[in-house]
């Protein structure tokens, strides 16, 4: 088991990464000095795979949300809070969220606002959740206008990343998570790229439990180092938005139906690499390394049929900034350049260039 | 103008109390070093009285919520956030809430969760808002199960209490606010009782602007001193719940339709005085002083027809505690006793005793 300590304005907490941790969660919570949780929230996909088993072991009822991004909503938060009221949870209660980013973001936000804040433990069961969503204290839900538009900074008391759950993920989910690993590698730990699956096309089943643990732990270390320095995204935390300016716009422009989050981020990184090349921030060899790493993850849904201007119209609202004030993160040979101003026409042109080149991977 | 500094884990802020402050809000915000707000939220009652005028002076659009406690809801928060998105507010935006406690609690919660938190300024226009709701950083909305069951600690950057707005309040609203003044007086500044209207029945119009300012400022000082010592209600802040354990239950049992908040709190204080007397925590002379102060506020809707047991069933859920773990705050001769355990039967008996005695004021 690997243990990484995170610091936060709301208190420090640990991320535990290891094989079969959910099977000994009761013992882990006790050894971490945490109260036995009062309830478990998961979703309809993860419940049958892991939630029910953990609920039995901890002798707790399990609330199952419907699965999927549309349920990362206030409707879910309200339903969770009302269930907790029915179960007589008070301010001293703690709860356990088991699932992917949708579950940990939604349950974390419910924990943030229920009785103005109760304790929670995150047990991410997707690669994306382990390396990104459950790390850093951001919780929240979507509004019809875009993702994560309401939320809170409310870190869990503990993150338990059981790498055994990765074996239950479809390949596409693994690829999606690996895009965030490539992002972390590019920002802060280039050696992480060596840990990616090396066969082609990638067969993720060939990764060993130790390989996954290393991959998760080093990605978490990159993110936690950045978040510790900048919890509320004033400065350095922006680096984590690599691939996300255009990635979020791609997700929104396709109504969150075509891409998994990491797939859209992978396209976003590629488009941002085109922009960075055009500006001389990235050399041809840097671009080859970065796009090569993304290529190694395998195929993803294409972009050839999209209207580049329509996609780029989604940039402003989603980045939570005035249109003219969006600060892009562009990849450089040895990291990222923050706060880059990109004209819409420039973004459209880069996206079109990627569309012409990108079909080979679609 | 009286200035009171409040400290908070989220940053310190000031409460300004004075006559006609809203008329010079632009200058005040500038001299406090705050950004010009991007928007104003008020309600349908306060908008025509004050909101429109301030909006004109600051050259800002004004969003009017429907008035009343039923609109202290996520529906309102979501509508506010979506309007802010449509108006392209970003994380750097700040907003102004003008109104009573429903408005400041709701808008403060919207500010807490919009893009995970933006700055806000509270301009309470009711006595209750000035002395209680807008002070201390608690924001939130109601669920069908009870009041303030979801929310956040998210203090405003500034509170501007314009005592001129009190002249537009119905007497009943003034009485409701004065109950919280009596509470503050009992907890921490007994001399405040001397500032209450002294004529009978009270004609609040006889109070001078300076009288109101003193009354508000000294009440704010009591609350701010307690909140500074205990922002998240672990200990001393509980003192502020005097009158609220039974007061909230009364409001819930009558579906929030019969009593204004302060009226229910006044009954709550009286019931808690009966309990305190029975336990020997309060002498007959202390009880006479406390109930005498409440009597001086004038009449309020009665309690004679209520089912005491039905009322007391609402105690547990509303106090955000397991039924058996509700810690009552009971008045003593020189303050309050915290964390008192009261059996339901004891509460019912005290409430019944009050019902027999209380009709004279109904």
HADDOCK unambig.tbl for C-alpha pairs under 7 A between the chains (distance, minus, plus):
assign (segid A and resid 88 and name CA) (segid B and resid 322 and name CA) 6.07 0.50 0.50
assign (segid A and resid 90 and name CA) (segid B and resid 320 and name CA) 5.19 0.50 0.50
assign (segid A and resid 90 and name CA) (segid B and resid 321 and name CA) 4.60 0.50 0.50
assign (segid A and resid 90 and name CA) (segid B and resid 322 and name CA) 6.15 0.50 0.50
assign (segid A and resid 91 and name CA) (segid B and resid 320 and name CA) 6.48 0.50 0.50
assign (segid A and resid 91 and name CA) (segid B and resid 321 and name CA) 6.86 0.50 0.50
assign (segid A and resid 113 and name CA) (segid B and resid 150 and name CA) 4.96 0.50 0.50
assign (segid A and resid 113 and name CA) (segid B and resid 151 and name CA) 4.80 0.50 0.50
assign (segid A and resid 113 and name CA) (segid B and resid 152 and name CA) 5.70 0.50 0.50
assign (segid A and resid 114 and name CA) (segid B and resid 149 and name CA) 6.30 0.50 0.50
assign (segid A and resid 114 and name CA) (segid B and resid 150 and name CA) 4.71 0.50 0.50
assign (segid A and resid 114 and name CA) (segid B and resid 151 and name CA) 6.66 0.50 0.50
assign (segid A and resid 115 and name CA) (segid B and resid 149 and name CA) 5.05 0.50 0.50
assign (segid A and resid 115 and name CA) (segid B and resid 150 and name CA) 5.21 0.50 0.50
assign (segid A and resid 115 and name CA) (segid B and resid 151 and name CA) 6.46 0.50 0.50
assign (segid A and resid 115 and name CA) (segid B and resid 320 and name CA) 6.80 0.50 0.50
assign (segid A and resid 116 and name CA) (segid B and resid 150 and name CA) 5.79 0.50 0.50
assign (segid A and resid 116 and name CA) (segid B and resid 151 and name CA) 4.60 0.50 0.50
assign (segid A and resid 116 and name CA) (segid B and resid 152 and name CA) 4.53 0.50 0.50
assign (segid A and resid 116 and name CA) (segid B and resid 153 and name CA) 6.61 0.50 0.50
assign (segid A and resid 117 and name CA) (segid B and resid 152 and name CA) 6.95 0.50 0.50
assign (segid A and resid 149 and name CA) (segid B and resid 114 and name CA) 6.30 0.50 0.50
assign (segid A and resid 149 and name CA) (segid B and resid 115 and name CA) 5.04 0.50 0.50
assign (segid A and resid 150 and name CA) (segid B and resid 113 and name CA) 4.97 0.50 0.50
assign (segid A and resid 150 and name CA) (segid B and resid 114 and name CA) 4.72 0.50 0.50
assign (segid A and resid 150 and name CA) (segid B and resid 115 and name CA) 5.20 0.50 0.50
assign (segid A and resid 150 and name CA) (segid B and resid 116 and name CA) 5.79 0.50 0.50
assign (segid A and resid 151 and name CA) (segid B and resid 113 and name CA) 4.81 0.50 0.50
assign (segid A and resid 151 and name CA) (segid B and resid 114 and name CA) 6.66 0.50 0.50
assign (segid A and resid 151 and name CA) (segid B and resid 115 and name CA) 6.43 0.50 0.50
assign (segid A and resid 151 and name CA) (segid B and resid 116 and name CA) 4.59 0.50 0.50
assign (segid A and resid 152 and name CA) (segid B and resid 113 and name CA) 5.70 0.50 0.50
assign (segid A and resid 152 and name CA) (segid B and resid 116 and name CA) 4.53 0.50 0.50
assign (segid A and resid 152 and name CA) (segid B and resid 117 and name CA) 6.96 0.50 0.50
assign (segid A and resid 153 and name CA) (segid B and resid 116 and name CA) 6.62 0.50 0.50
assign (segid A and resid 320 and name CA) (segid B and resid 90 and name CA) 5.23 0.50 0.50
assign (segid A and resid 320 and name CA) (segid B and resid 91 and name CA) 6.55 0.50 0.50
assign (segid A and resid 320 and name CA) (segid B and resid 115 and name CA) 6.88 0.50 0.50
assign (segid A and resid 321 and name CA) (segid B and resid 90 and name CA) 4.65 0.50 0.50
assign (segid A and resid 321 and name CA) (segid B and resid 91 and name CA) 6.91 0.50 0.50
assign (segid A and resid 322 and name CA) (segid B and resid 88 and name CA) 6.06 0.50 0.50
assign (segid A and resid 322 and name CA) (segid B and resid 90 and name CA) 6.22 0.50 0.50
